Amino acid sequence: MNNTQIIEQKLLNMELDVGIVEGRVKSRDLVSIPLIDDMLVLACGQNHLFFGRHTLFINELNGHDFVKREPGSGTRELFENFIVRHGLDIHTVFEESTPDSIKNAIQINNCMAVISIRLLEKEIQNGEMYVFTGPHKEWNRHFSFVYHKDKYLTDSILRLKEIVSSYNDVEEIRKLPGGKLVDS
């Protein structure tokens, strides 16, 4: 598990057979097939000021503490573009590379984060975290199945592609409780 930039380099160096990435691969030597729909959400823990609100205005994020993914992450790039587009001034207090460390920062350190809703299902259902969906579906994204254009696709690789494709149902995930992040 690593960020898109590192996975891309490992695929180019033939250190990996395939990768499943959230970000956009840049090399023309790699084949990228979108397979899984996903959506990012703004998450906070049960002790956060915003927990349980139905509506959160984007400008209310100013001045709040955030945990972000590390540089090179597709999630981070998407969120940083959002910050710039809306002229936000947030505090980045942690940079983390694993979902568990991000969840810990949200719960223990009262930070907020933009993270895949797929990673928070249990915490949302247990009332430990609350999420806000982004405006205009701008946080929707795809995971892609990526391999080197010269890679021979074995039966095992093709089977993995089938398994990954089976995770595309997001309708149940969309039904989890949460609020809406809206323009001010």
C-alpha positions as CSV (number, residue, x, y, z in Angstrom):
1,M,0.0,0.0,0.0
2,N,1.5,3.3,-1.1
3,N,0.6,6.5,-2.9
4,T,0.0,6.7,-6.7
5,Q,3.4,8.2,-7.5
6,I,5.3,5.4,-5.8
7,I,3.1,2.6,-7.3
8,E,3.5,4.1,-10.8
9,Q,7.3,4.1,-10.4
10,K,7.3,0.5,-9.2
11,L,5.2,-0.6,-12.2
12,L,7.6,1.2,-14.5
13,N,10.6,-0.5,-12.9
14,M,8.7,-3.9,-13.2
15,E,8.9,-4.3,-9.4
16,L,5.1,-4.8,-9.3
17,D,2.9,-6.8,-11.7
18,V,-0.2,-4.6,-11.2
19,G,-1.4,-1.8,-9.0
20,I,-4.7,-0.5,-7.9
21,V,-4.4,3.3,-7.6
22,E,-6.7,6.2,-6.7
23,G,-4.8,8.9,-8.6
24,R,-4.1,9.5,-12.2
25,V,-1.0,7.8,-13.6
26,K,1.1,10.0,-15.8
27,S,3.3,7.6,-17.8
28,R,2.2,6.5,-21.2
29,D,3.9,3.2,-20.6
30,L,1.2,2.2,-18.2
31,V,-2.3,1.0,-19.0
32,S,-4.9,2.3,-16.6
33,I,-8.4,0.9,-16.5
34,P,-11.0,2.6,-14.1
35,L,-12.7,-0.2,-12.2
36,I,-14.1,1.0,-8.9
37,D,-16.2,4.1,-8.1
38,D,-15.4,5.7,-4.8
39,M,-16.2,8.9,-3.0
40,L,-14.2,10.9,-0.5
41,V,-15.9,12.5,2.5
42,L,-15.0,15.0,5.1
43,A,-14.7,13.1,8.4
44,C,-14.7,14.2,12.0
45,G,-14.8,12.3,15.3
46,Q,-17.6,12.2,17.8
47,N,-16.0,15.0,19.9
48,H,-15.6,17.5,17.1
49,L,-17.7,20.7,16.9
50,F,-19.2,19.6,13.5
51,F,-20.2,16.1,14.6
52,G,-23.9,15.4,13.7
53,R,-24.6,18.6,11.8
54,H,-26.8,18.2,8.7
55,T,-25.2,21.1,6.8
56,L,-21.7,22.5,6.9
57,F,-20.7,25.5,4.9
58,I,-17.3,25.3,3.2
59,N,-16.0,28.5,4.7
60,E,-16.5,27.1,8.2
61,L,-13.5,24.8,7.5
62,N,-11.2,27.9,7.8
63,G,-8.9,27.6,10.8
64,H,-9.6,24.0,11.6
65,D,-7.0,21.2,12.1
66,F,-6.6,18.6,9.4
67,V,-4.7,15.4,8.8
68,K,-3.7,15.0,5.2
69,R,-2.3,12.2,3.1
70,E,1.4,12.4,2.3
71,P,2.7,14.3,-0.8
72,G,2.1,12.2,-4.0
73,S,-1.3,10.9,-2.9
74,G,-4.2,11.3,-5.2
75,T,-6.5,12.0,-2.3
76,R,-4.2,14.8,-1.1
77,E,-4.1,16.3,-4.6
78,L,-7.9,16.3,-4.9
79,F,-8.3,17.9,-1.5
80,E,-5.6,20.5,-2.0
81,N,-7.2,21.5,-5.3
82,F,-10.5,21.9,-3.4
83,I,-8.7,24.1,-0.7
84,V,-7.3,26.4,-3.4
85,R,-10.6,26.6,-5.4
86,H,-12.4,27.7,-2.3
87,G,-9.7,29.9,-0.8
88,L,-9.6,28.0,2.4
89,D,-7.0,28.5,5.2
90,I,-6.8,25.3,7.2
91,H,-4.2,24.0,9.6
92,T,-2.4,20.8,8.5
93,V,-1.3,19.3,11.8
94,F,-0.4,15.7,10.5
95,E,0.6,14.1,7.2
96,E,-0.1,10.4,7.2
97,S,0.2,7.6,4.7
98,T,-2.1,4.9,6.1
99,P,-5.8,4.9,6.7
100,D,-5.4,3.8,10.3
101,S,-3.1,6.6,11.2
102,I,-5.6,9.1,9.6
103,K,-8.5,7.6,11.5
104,N,-6.5,7.8,14.7
105,A,-5.7,11.5,14.1
106,I,-9.4,12.1,13.5
107,Q,-10.5,10.4,16.7
108,I,-7.7,11.1,19.1
109,N,-6.5,14.5,18.0
110,N,-9.8,15.9,17.0
111,C,-8.7,16.6,13.4
112,M,-10.7,16.5,10.3
113,A,-9.7,14.7,7.1
114,V,-10.8,13.9,3.6
115,I,-10.8,10.2,3.2
116,S,-12.6,7.4,1.3
117,I,-16.0,6.6,2.8
118,R,-15.2,2.9,2.2
119,L,-12.5,3.1,4.9
120,L,-14.9,4.5,7.5
121,E,-18.0,2.3,7.2
122,K,-17.6,0.6,10.6
123,E,-16.8,3.9,12.4
124,I,-19.8,5.7,10.9
125,Q,-22.2,2.8,11.8
126,N,-20.8,2.7,15.3
127,G,-21.3,6.5,15.7
128,E,-17.5,7.1,16.2
129,M,-17.2,9.3,13.2
130,Y,-19.4,11.6,11.2
131,V,-19.0,12.5,7.5
132,F,-20.0,15.2,5.1
133,T,-20.3,14.6,1.4
134,G,-18.6,17.2,-0.8
135,P,-20.4,19.6,-3.0
136,H,-21.4,18.8,-6.6
137,K,-19.8,15.3,-6.5
138,E,-16.4,16.9,-6.9
139,W,-14.9,14.3,-4.5
140,N,-16.1,11.3,-6.5
141,R,-13.2,9.4,-8.0
142,H,-12.2,6.1,-9.5
143,F,-9.7,3.4,-8.5
144,S,-7.9,2.0,-11.6
145,F,-6.3,-1.3,-12.3
146,V,-2.8,-0.4,-13.7
147,Y,-0.1,-2.4,-15.3
148,H,2.9,-1.9,-17.7
149,K,1.9,-1.9,-21.3
150,D,4.5,-4.7,-21.9
151,K,3.2,-6.9,-19.1
152,Y,1.9,-10.3,-19.9
153,L,-1.5,-10.7,-18.2
154,T,-1.6,-14.1,-16.5
155,D,-4.7,-15.9,-15.5
156,S,-4.0,-14.8,-11.9
157,I,-3.8,-11.1,-12.9
158,L,-7.0,-11.4,-14.9
159,R,-8.7,-13.0,-11.9
160,L,-7.5,-10.2,-9.6
161,K,-9.0,-7.7,-12.1
162,E,-12.4,-9.5,-11.8
163,I,-12.2,-9.5,-8.0
164,V,-11.4,-5.8,-7.9
165,S,-14.3,-5.1,-10.3
166,S,-16.7,-6.8,-7.8
167,Y,-16.1,-3.9,-5.3
168,N,-17.8,-1.3,-7.5
169,D,-21.2,-1.2,-5.7
170,V,-21.3,2.0,-3.8
171,E,-25.1,2.4,-3.3
172,E,-25.1,0.8,0.1
173,I,-22.2,3.0,1.2
174,R,-24.0,6.1,0.0
175,K,-26.8,5.3,2.4
176,L,-24.6,5.8,5.5
177,P,-25.7,8.7,7.7
178,G,-23.9,12.0,7.3
179,G,-24.3,15.6,6.4
180,K,-23.7,17.8,3.3
181,L,-20.8,20.2,2.8
182,V,-22.2,23.2,0.8
183,D,-21.0,26.4,-0.7
184,S,-21.5,29.5,1.5
